[in-house]
């Protein structure tokens, strides 16, 4: 089986290298100007005290998509439309596409351009880049998919790679639930440079988390999505289990990279407006991260 991972960020590196450990053919499709550096330095995963660096290929040529059986889209949400156009041009009719991305809109964006199956997922992994060519696993590593794909021929490969697949009857509910968690924690972690556990100990933060979650739930209900009644308690459980972690938005802001705030709090703000709802807590965090994104790209 030939696998192409579009993007070599922390998530793409984690899943691509894990799959490559099985002996599967794994290639990373990179932005122009990046392949030579990766070919020289390689890409490795620090996992459980071990350094994994299985053989993989790096390329900037989208022609490699023509031979792909499975494509993992792991780019930032802002790049999804461009990737969709590329896939539509080169992808074989028999290929399958998995969207391993934040937010709830990326798989639909891909599906509008493609005739191949596009599978939305919810990714549960804490991983960050420790050097330009090494990522470090910090926790979890599961991938949630719709139960209808349980008998897919590529599913056993994930089990062989030690990637648990969680099968759900309604993957969109799991994606919304993850979006709520991201809306509550990502921007706050980036703005304060604090871990989830540190945030939870600030006296005013629980009330803010209440407001953020309530706004998300209100928007979800307006969209016809019924979220778990205990979703606020699930957020507390996530904070407890990942107390030492900071968010991916924190990693982006710290590295002066564009964040995915449009696909997180921005998604809630825009959908709230479409339904005539207010989302002031999400709006405040959305605006604050937008300002940081702008300052990172504006010359002094």
N, C-alpha and C positions, 0 to 999 in steps of 0.2 A: 504494500500500500504506500502510495506517495502522498505526503502531507506537505502543504505549504502554509506557513505561518506568516500572515501579513502584519508586519510590525515586530520589532525586537525589543519592546519595552519590557517591564518587569513581568507582567502577566504573560505576554507572548513567550518570553524566554522560559518561564517556569513550565508552562504546558508543553512547549516545543521540545525542551531538553528532556523532560520526563518521558515523552513519547519516543524520543530518539534513543533512550536507554533500552527500549525493547528491541532495537535493531531496525525499526521502521525508517524509511527514507524521509528525512525532514529537511526542508529548505525554508529559509527566512527570506521573504521579499522585502527589501529595504528601500528607503528613500534614495534618490540619486546622490552619489558621492559618499555613501557609507560602506558599501560592500568591501572595498579594499581594506579598510581598517579592521573590519570584523574578520576577514580572511586572515589577516596578519595576527591579530590578538586572540581570536576565538571568542567564545561565549561560554560562561560556566555558571553553575548553580551551586550555592552553598546550602546544603540540606542535611540537617541532623548531624553536623560535625564532619560531613563528607563534602568533597568538591566533585561535582558531576560535570564532565565535559565530554559528552559523547560526540562522535563526528556528525556534523551538520553542514549544510551548504548555505552560502550567503550570495544573494544576487540582487541586482537592481532591474533585471530584465523581466518584465511581466509575461514574456513568452513561456516561462517555466510553469505558469498556471495551466497551460494546455494539457500537461500530463498529470495534473493534481487529481487525486481521488477525493481528498478531504482538504478543505481550506478553513483555517482558523483565523478569523478577522479579529485582530487584537490592537487596532489603532485607536487613537483618541476619537471621541465622538465627532469632533469637528472635521475629521478626515474621512468620515464614512461615505459621504456622497461621491467623493473623488474615487475612493476604492471601489465603490459599486460600479462606476463607469468602466474602470479598468477590468474588473471581473467580467462584466457583460461582454467586453471585447474579446477576452482570451479564454474564458473558462470552458472546459469541455461540458457537453450536455449531461454527462453522467456524474459530474462532480456534486459534492454536497458541501454546503457552507455553514459553519457554526459562527455565530456572533458572540464572542467572549468580551463583551464591552459593558461599560456602565450605562445606566439609563434604560429607558423603555422604548426609545424611538429608533434605535440603530437597526435592528432586524427588519422593521418595516421599510426603512430607507433602502436597505439592500434588496429586499424582496421586490420593490417596485421596479428595479432595474434588471432583475434576473429571472430566468425561467427555471433555474435549478432550485432545489429545496434550500431554504434558508431557515436555520434552526436557532431560535432565541434561547439563550441560556441565562442562568444566574450564577455568577462566579463567586466562590467563597474562598479567598486565599489572601493571606497577608504576606506580601513579598515586596522587596524594595531593592533598588540598584545600590550596591555598596561601592562599586568602582564602575568606570565606563563599560567594562566588559564582564562584569560579574553581578549576579543578583543573589540576594540572600532571602531564604525562606524564613518567615517569622511565625507562621501558624496556618492551620487548616489546609485546604487544597481541594475542596470538593467542587463539583460542577453539577448544577441542576438542569435537567432537561424535561421536556414533555414525555409522558409515558409511552406515547405512540412510537418513539424511536428506540424503545428498549430492545427490539430484535434486530436493530440495524447491524450490518456486518462489521462496522468499525467500532461498535460499542465494546466488544471484548478487549480491544487494544488498550482502551483507557484503564480497564481493570488490571491488565498485564503491566501497565506503567505505574500502578499504584495510585491512580486518580479515581477516587470514589465518584460514581455517578448517582445522583439523587433523582429519582423519577417522580414527577409530579403530574397530577391530573390537569392542573391549570398553571402552566409555567408563568403566565402573565401575572398571576397573583404573587408568585415568588419574586418576580422582577420588581413589582410595585413595592413589596415589602423591603427589598434591598434598597430601592430608591428612597424610601422613608428613612432608613438607617443612614444613608449617605447624606440626605438633606439635614438630618439632625447633627451629624458629627463632622462631616468633611470640612466645611467652611470654618466652623469653630476651631477645629484643630489647626487649620492653616493660619487663621488670624491670630491665635494665641500662642502658637508653637508648643502647645501642650498635648500630652497623651490623653486618651479617652478617660483613663482613671483619674488623672489630675483634673480634667474638666469636671468630672462628676463630683469632686469634693468642693467645688466653688458653690457657695450657698445659693446664688441666684440662677445657676445653670439648670437645675431640674425644672424650674418653672418655664424657662426658655425652651427646653426640650419638649415639655408638655405642649407649648404653643406650636412649635414646629411640626410635631407629630399630628396634632389636631388639624392643622391646615392641610397637611398632606392627605389625611384620611378624608377630609371634606371634599377635596378635589377628586380623590379616587372614587368616592361615592357618586359624585356628579358625572363621572365617566362610566358609571355602572359597574365599578369594581368594588367588591366587598372584601375588605382586608380583615385579618384575624382580630378578634375583639381584644386580645391581650397584646396588641402590637407595642404599646408603650412599655409593658413589662419585658417584652422580647428585646427592646432596645437596652434596658437595664442589664439584661442577661448578656447581651453582646458586649457592653461596656465592661462588665465584670470579667468576661472571658478574654478580652483583648485590652486589658487595662493599660498595658505598656505601649500600645500601638499609637502611631499618628496616622493621619489619613493620607490617601494618595494626592489629595488636593494640597496638603502640606508639602509633600514631596515636590509637586509641580511648582508651587509658589517659591519654595526654598531654592529651587534650581533655576528660577526665572524662566520657566517654560509656561506656555499657555495652559490654563487649567481646563477642566471639563465642567465648569460651573453652569454653563448653558444647559447641559444635559442633566444637571442635578437640581439645585434650587431654582435655576432659571426655568426648568421644565415645569415645575409646580407653579411658579409665578405666571407663566404664559397660559397654562391651562386654567388656572384660577380666573384670570382675566377673561378668558373665552366663555366661562360659565357665570360671569358676573359675581365672582367671589373675591374676598379679600384674603391676602396672604402676607401680612406685613412682616412677620418674623422671617419668612423665607426671602422676601424682597430685600430686607436689610442685609442679610448675608450675601445674597446675589449681587447687590450693588457694591458691597465692600470687596468681594473677590474680583469683580469686574475692574474696580479701581486698581487693585494690585496687578492684574493682568495688563492693564494699560500702562502703568508705571514701568513695568518690566520691558515694554517694547518701545517706550517713548524716550528719545535722547534727552539728556539733561540740558 
